[in-house]
Amino acid sequence: MATGRSPEMTRHLALDGAAKAVTRCRDFTRQTLAEWGWPPVPVDGTARSELTEDALLLVSEVIANACLHAGGPTSLVLRCTPARLRIEVTDRSPAPPRTVHRSDPSRPGGHGLLIVERLGRDWGWGPAVAGPGKCVWVEIGPR
């Protein structure tokens, strides 16, 4: 029996810590999205290149947060349907991600989760499926 769901494509990148993790993950994501032809042509007038750059920025922010606050990332998983891209990053820390509210927003740092909240359709976190740590995820797609 057909479920009516779009097929999901998935790619996994195992990581061993923070060394060059942001660059590796951006390159992996850029190559994967190109191979998948994602994003599809949006119906809302958003440029494909804009959605791709937003996805790369989200990958950078979530990976950087894992490097800075959680002992380094252990994996990046990309899950894609025509309607959305889900970015999942696992790390070694079970502590929940925290949004930092700075008194001076013009100062660098502490803006990662604010960027995730603004660019992503939805985001969240939960315990890692295997081993200690957590998984932080964010979804993006044509609005």
Residue pairs with C-beta under 8 A, 6 or more apart in sequence:
5 81
6 81
6 82
6 83
7 81
8 79
8 80
8 81
9 36
9 79
9 80
9 81
10 77
10 78
10 79
10 80
11 28
11 32
11 77
11 78
12 75
12 76
12 77
13 24
13 25
13 28
13 75
13 76
13 77
14 74
14 75
15 21
15 24
15 25
15 72
15 73
15 74
15 75
15 76
16 72
16 74
17 71
17 72
17 73
18 66
18 67
18 72
18 73
21 63
21 66
21 67
21 72
21 73
22 59
22 60
22 63
22 64
22 67
25 59
25 60
25 63
25 73
25 76
26 56
26 59
26 60
28 76
29 55
29 56
29 59
29 76
29 78
29 87
30 52
30 56
32 78
33 39
33 52
33 55
33 78
33 80
33 85
36 80
38 80
38 85
39 48
39 51
39 52
39 55
39 85
39 141
39 142
40 82
40 142
41 48
42 48
42 51
42 142
42 143
43 142
44 142
44 143
46 142
46 143
51 140
51 141
51 142
54 119
54 140
55 85
55 87
55 140
57 115
57 119
58 87
58 115
58 116
58 119
58 120
58 138
58 140
59 76
59 87
61 112
61 113
61 115
61 116
62 87
62 89
62 112
62 116
62 136
62 138
63 73
63 76
63 89
64 112
65 97
65 112
65 113
65 136
66 72
66 73
66 89
66 91
66 136
67 73
69 93
69 95
69 97
70 91
70 92
70 93
70 95
70 133
70 134
71 91
71 92
71 93
71 133
72 91
72 92
73 89
73 90
73 91
74 90
74 91
74 92
74 128
74 131
74 133
75 88
75 89
75 90
76 87
76 88
76 89
77 86
77 87
77 88
77 89
77 90
78 85
78 86
78 87
78 88
79 85
79 86
79 88
80 86
83 141
83 142
84 121
84 139
84 140
84 141
85 139
85 140
85 141
86 137
86 138
86 139
87 137
87 138
87 139
87 140
88 135
88 136
88 137
89 135
89 136
89 137
90 128
90 133
90 134
90 135
91 128
91 133
91 134
91 136
92 132
92 133
93 133
93 134
94 127
94 132
94 133
94 134
95 134
96 125
96 134
97 113
97 125
97 134
97 136
98 113
99 113
99 114
99 117
100 110
100 111
100 113
102 110
105 111
116 123
116 138
117 123
119 138
119 140
120 138
120 139
120 140
121 139
121 140
121 141
121 143
122 138
122 139
123 136
123 137
123 138
123 139
124 136
124 137
125 134
125 135
125 136
125 137
126 134
126 135
127 133
127 134
127 135
128 134
128 135
129 135
